Amino acid sequence: MSLSHLPLSFFYYLLPALFSLLLSVLLKISSKLPAPLALILEKIRWVLSKISLSTLLLHSFSEKKGSTFLRPGREEGSWQLWELPLKKEGSTQKKEDPLLREQNTPPPLDTSKNHWLIGVPTRDLMVIPLWVASDGNLRELVIMELSSKHLLRRGMREGLKVIKLQAHAERTLVVALAPVAIPSLATGAYLKKAQYFEAAARLLPLEDIDLIVWQELGEVCFGFVQQKELLWFSGSGESKVSASLIKLIQRMFLHLQAESILKKIPERARLIGTFSAQECHLLQGTFGLTPGLSLQNLEELPSPRTPSPLLDLPSEQACLERVLQAKKDRIKKIAKVAITSYFLLLFSVMMNVLFKETLAAHLTSQLKKSSLATEKAKQDLTQWQELRFAIDPTTYTLDLLAAVANQIHGEKIRLISFTGMPGRLQIAGEATDVSQAYRFLESMKTAPQLQEYQWTSSQPKLAGKNSVRFETEGSLPHAKTSLE
C-alpha cells in the first residue's frame, strides 16, 4: 500500500511519535550538549510520546465510519449490500458511486462500524399524494387533510414526511410518506437499527419514464413517475405480472387522474427484474400502448441513486432504538470530553513541571557558577589579608605608633604600653582625669591611619591621686579582640 492511500489523520496522529523518535536520536548523538539543554530535550520527548498515545486513543474512539446501503433485493429474503467508498486521490471514480458487496445474502447489522442507510421495502410504507392549500404550514395541512379523509393511522403523525411536487396559485401537490405501524416479519429485523431510512423505491432510476414496475422481495411493485419523482407507488401482492395486476394499475391511474394528480397516460415505462415476454406484452397493453413501443427492461437492480430531497422514515421500533442510541452517544461524548480534559490537564501539569524543572536546573547552574566565584573571591581576600601586613605600609607598627603619638598634646596624656600584632593593636596609658582619657581615645579613632580599626575600650580606672589608667584595643574587621 502506497503512502497516498493512507488517510490524512494517520499522518496527523503520527507526528508526535515522529517528533519523539527524532528527539530520542538527537539525545543519543548530542552527548556534548549542556546538562540543562539535555534535560529539556528529554522532558519534551516524554511529553510528545504521551501526546502521541493520547491522540491515538482518541482517534480509535472517534474514527470515521463508512456509508453502507442495505436495500431489498428481487427475491424474498434477499438483500443487497452496497458500500459508498471514499474518493481516493488521483481516482476518476465519483464519490457517490456505490459498490456492490453482497448480492443475495442479508448481512448482520453491525451499526458500530458503519453508517447504515436502510432501503425501506415498499410493503412497509404508506404513500398518499394530496392537493393542499398553498398558504400555511405544509405539514399541518397534510395532517389535517389525511385526518379528514380518515387516512391518518396510529403512529403515522410522528414519522410522516412530505415531498412538495407542484405549486399553483391556490393549492400545492404533495406526496405524504409514512412507515406502517407494524412492519412485516420478514423485514422488521432490518428496520430497527440504522442511522438513516429511505424508501427503497426512491433509490431506483426514475429518469425519462412515467411508469416503473420492479420486483422487490418476491412481489411486483409499481409506481407512477412525474418529473423524476414518484407520485405514488405500492406493492401489488402478486409474484408476477398478471391480468389482476394490470387492472390494479389501471384503477390506480384512473383514481390519480380523477384527483388531477396524473394528467396524461403514461407513455414510457421501465421494468426492473426478470419478466417474461407475456408479462411485457400485458404491460404494453395496459394503457393502449402499441406493441411497436418497446419497454425498457433491466434484469438486475441498478446501483442506488441519491434521491433529493432525502427522507428519513424510521419505524416506531427504530425510533425507540434511536433514543437508546442517543443515550449511549451522550455517554460516549461525556467520556470523550472527560478523557480530553484529563489529557489536557495532564499536559498542562507536565508542561508546568517541565518549566519549573528547567528553571530550577538553570538556577542551580547559576548558583554553582556564583559559588565558584564566591569561593575564589574568599581565597583572594584571605591571601590579601595574609600578605597585607608584609606589603601595606599603613600596617607597620612604628607608623601606627607614630599615628597614636600624634594625638597626644601636652603632658596630660602618657602612653605606658603599645603592642602591635597582625590585625590588632593594644594600647594602655594614663591621663590626668577621665575627660582627658576619653578625649584622647576619640581623637585617636579619627586618625587616618587608624580609621579601619574597630576600637573596644574599657572603663578608665584610678591609678593614683591625680591619675587615671585607660586601656583600648583596636582590630581590623577580620581579627578578633581580646576584650570581646
Secondary structure, 3 states (H helix, E strand, C coil): CCHHHCCHHHHHHHHHHHHHHHHHHHHHHCCCCCHHHHHHHHHHHHHHHHHHHHHHHHHHHCCCCEEEEEEECCCCCCEEEEEECCCCCCCCCCCCCCEEEECCCCCCCCCCCEEEEEEECHHHEEEEEEEEECCCCHHHHHHHHHHHCCCCCCCHHHHCEEEEEEECCCEEEEEEEEECCCCCHHHHHHHCCCCEEEEHHHHCCCCCCCEEEEEECCEEEEEEEECCEEEEEEECCCCCCCHHHHHHHHHHHHHHHHCCCCCCCCCCEEEECCCCHHHHHHHHCCCCCCCCCCCEEECCCCCCCCCCCCCCCCCHHHHHHHHHHHHHHHHHHHHHHHHHHHHHHHHHHHHHHHHHHHHHHHHHHHHHHHHHHHHHHHHHHHHHHHHHHHHCHHHCHHHHHHHHHCCCCCCCEEEEEEEEECCEEEEEEEECCHHHHHHHHHHHHCCHHHCCCEEEECCCEEEECCEEEEEEEEECCCCCCCCC
